Amino acid sequence: MVRAFKISQIEQGKLNEPTQFVGGSYYLLSAPPIAHAVEVAAEFVDKHKPEIGGYFVAYDDGYYSYSPASAFEGGYTRI
């Protein structure tokens, strides 16, 4: 079981905004009606290469990942 949302926007964090991530950050946002926003390290974006329409995935052990829409929708069922 995972928690996830479909990414509707990817925004780079502003240089003058405080962040916990060395090297900068990005915000992954979901579409309304239930809007989510998650700040991730620039390293996450470099590694996973998230795209709009794909899914931000959070596992129970605290690991975060990205899944393309076709892989996520073909492998998971909503409960």
N, C-alpha and C positions, 0 to 999 in steps of 0.2 A: 504494500500500500504506500502511495506517495501523495504529497500535496503538490498541486501544479496550477499554473494559469497560462492562458494563451497570451503571447506578447503582442501588444498593439502598437507600442512605441518603444524606441530605444533612444535615450538622451544622454549625452555626455555631461558629467557633473561639471559645474563651473569652477574655475580655478580659485575664486575667492570664497567659495563655500567650504565650511569645515567638513572633513571626511575622516573616517577611521582608516582609509586605505592609502598606503604609500604608493605613489605613482598614479593617483587619480582614480576616478570611479565613473560608473555609468548607472543610469536608472532604467530598469525594465518595467514597463507599465502595462497593465491589462486594460481591456475595454470595459466601459460601463455595461451593465448597471452596477456591478460590484467591482469597483476599481481597486486594484492593488498596485503598489509601487515597491520595488525592491532595489536597494542600492547594492551593486556588486563592484568588485575591484576591476580595474582595467585589465588585470591579468586574467580574470574570468572571461572577459570578452575576447581577448587574444587567444585563449585556449579553446573555448567552445564555439566561438563565432556565431552567436545567436542572431536569428533573423526574425523580422516581424512575421507573425503567423505561426511561429514555432512555440514551444512550451518551456517555461522556466519550471524546473522540477526540484522539489525539496524532499529529501529522504528522511526517515525517522532518526537516522544516526547523525543528522546535522550536515550531511553532504549535499551540495547544490550542483545541479547540472542543467544542461540544455538538451532538448530533444526536438528534432524536426517534426513538423505536424504529422506527416504520414507515418513515421515510426511510432510516435506517441499514441495517435488515434487508433493505430492497428494493434497496439500492444496493451492498452489499458482500457478499463471499463469504468464509467462513473458509478460511484455507490452513494 
